[in-house]
Each structure stands twice: as structure tokens, then as C-alpha cells.
Amino acid sequence: MKDQGRSTRKRTGGRLRPFRNKKRYQLGRQPAETTVGEPRFQTIDARGTETKTRALATNVAHVADGAETVEAEIENVVENPSNTNYARRNILTKGAIIETDAGQARVTSRPGQTGQVNAVLLD
């Protein structure tokens, strides 16, 4: 994510010389890699007047079970399809299967972008 923008090589393999410096809209950042633990948040600037809240660590999830939503405590990450090492390191991403006190749930939100963990209870 750090090196965004035009490629430095042509299709033929020749070198492309940059015609300007990088613009702010080409900015990339390191992934948040939200972990399970004592809640820590970071606010960063987004495009326009918007801000993003990054969850660096959290132990609370809003778990939906049909029409009802409860706030549950996250115990650990069981499985993470985006990266097998993330489950071992207890890193939360969208699609991760987490173990909560309400049962196993799948994360539906993006904790590194929204700062909160929303999840759906698994059968």
C-alpha cells in the first residue's frame, strides 16, 4: 500500500521517468492490523473533511443474532481467511471468525477503517 501511483517500467521493460512528485491522493498507509486486547484507537485524516478512526486494539464486538444485537467480549480469533498468520497473531479483519462470550461470530465490519467490530453469529 505504500507505493501507489504509476509504474516505473514500460510494458517492454524500459524505464519510465517520473514527470512529477507523488500527489496526496496517491498516499498509502501501513495496515492497522487490529489486535484483540485493551481498546486503543487512532484518528487519521481522510479525503476532504472526513476522518477515519482506526482500532489498533479492541476487545468488544457488536454481535447480531437475527433481529437482536448484543455487545460481546472478544476472546480470540479462531480463523482468518485473509491471512493464516493473522489467526495465530489474534489480528481482526473483515471476514475473520472470532470467539466471543456469545459464541462464534464472523466479522462484517472493517475495524481498521471504522474503529468498531460488527459481527454476525454463526449457527
matplotlib code that plots the C-alpha trace (Angstrom):
import matplotlib.pyplot as plt

x = [0.0, 2.9, 4.0, 0.9, 0.8, 2.2, 4.6, 8.3, 8.6, 7.0, 5.4, 8.6, 10.6, 12.1, 12.3, 9.6, 11.0, 8.6, 7.1, 6.1, 6.3, 3.5, 0.2, -1.6, -4.4, -1.7, -0.8, -0.8, -0.6, 0.5, -2.3, -3.9, -3.7, -6.3, -5.5, -7.6, -6.8, -7.3, -9.1, -6.7, -7.8, -6.2, -7.8, -6.4, -7.2, -9.2, -10.1, -11.9, -13.1, -13.6, -11.6, -11.2, -11.0, -8.6, -9.0, -5.4, -6.8, -10.3, -12.0, -15.6, -17.8, -21.4, -22.8, -26.1, -28.3, -31.3, -33.1, -31.2, -27.8, -25.7, -22.3, -20.0, -16.4, -13.9, -11.9, -9.7, -9.5, -10.4, -9.8, -8.9, -9.3, -7.3, -4.1, -3.4, -0.9, -3.5, -5.4, -2.2, -1.4, -5.1, -5.5, -9.0, -10.0, -13.3, -14.4, -12.4, -14.1, -13.9, -14.7, -17.0, -18.8, -22.0, -20.5, -18.5, -19.2, -17.9, -16.7, -18.6, -17.1, -13.6, -12.0, -9.0, -11.3, -14.4, -12.9, -15.6, -16.2, -19.6, -20.2, -22.9, -23.4, -22.6, -25.0]
y = [0.0, 2.4, 2.6, 3.7, 5.5, 4.9, 2.1, 2.9, 0.5, 0.4, -2.8, -3.5, -3.3, 0.1, 2.7, 5.4, 8.7, 10.3, 13.5, 14.8, 14.0, 12.0, 13.7, 13.4, 11.2, 8.6, 8.3, 4.8, 3.8, 0.8, -1.6, -1.1, -4.8, -4.6, -6.9, -8.4, -6.5, -3.3, -0.8, 1.6, 3.9, 6.3, 9.1, 9.8, 12.3, 11.1, 12.7, 16.0, 16.9, 13.3, 11.4, 7.7, 6.0, 3.1, 0.5, -0.6, -3.0, -3.8, -6.5, -5.6, -6.7, -5.9, -9.3, -9.6, -12.7, -12.2, -9.0, -8.7, -7.2, -7.7, -6.3, -9.2, -9.5, -11.0, -13.9, -14.7, -15.1, -18.7, -18.3, -15.5, -16.3, -13.2, -14.5, -17.7, -16.0, -13.4, -16.0, -17.0, -13.3, -12.5, -9.9, -8.8, -8.1, -8.3, -11.9, -13.2, -15.8, -14.7, -16.5, -14.3, -14.9, -15.0, -17.7, -17.9, -15.0, -13.6, -10.0, -8.0, -4.5, -3.2, -2.4, -0.6, 1.8, 2.3, 1.6, -0.9, -4.6, -5.7, -9.4, -12.0, -15.0, -18.4, -21.3]
z = [0.0, 0.4, -3.3, -5.1, -8.4, -11.9, -12.5, -13.1, -16.0, -19.5, -20.9, -22.8, -19.6, -20.3, -17.6, -17.2, -15.8, -13.3, -14.5, -11.1, -7.4, -5.7, -5.0, -1.7, -3.3, -4.1, -0.4, 1.0, 4.7, 6.7, 7.6, 11.0, 12.0, 14.8, 17.6, 20.5, 23.7, 25.7, 23.4, 21.6, 18.8, 16.3, 14.3, 10.9, 8.1, 5.2, 1.9, 2.2, 5.7, 6.7, 9.4, 9.9, 13.3, 13.4, 16.0, 16.9, 19.5, 20.8, 22.9, 22.2, 19.3, 18.4, 17.6, 15.6, 16.0, 13.7, 14.8, 18.1, 18.6, 21.8, 22.9, 23.5, 24.6, 22.1, 23.5, 20.5, 16.7, 15.6, 11.8, 9.4, 5.7, 4.6, 6.1, 8.0, 10.3, 11.4, 13.4, 15.2, 16.0, 17.0, 14.3, 13.3, 9.7, 7.8, 7.4, 10.5, 12.7, 16.3, 19.6, 21.8, 25.1, 22.9, 20.7, 17.4, 15.0, 11.7, 11.5, 8.9, 9.5, 8.8, 12.2, 10.7, 8.8, 11.1, 14.5, 15.6, 15.2, 14.0, 13.7, 12.8, 15.0, 13.3, 13.6]

ax = plt.figure().add_subplot(projection="3d")
ax.plot(x, y, z, "-o")
ax.set_aspect("equal")
plt.show()
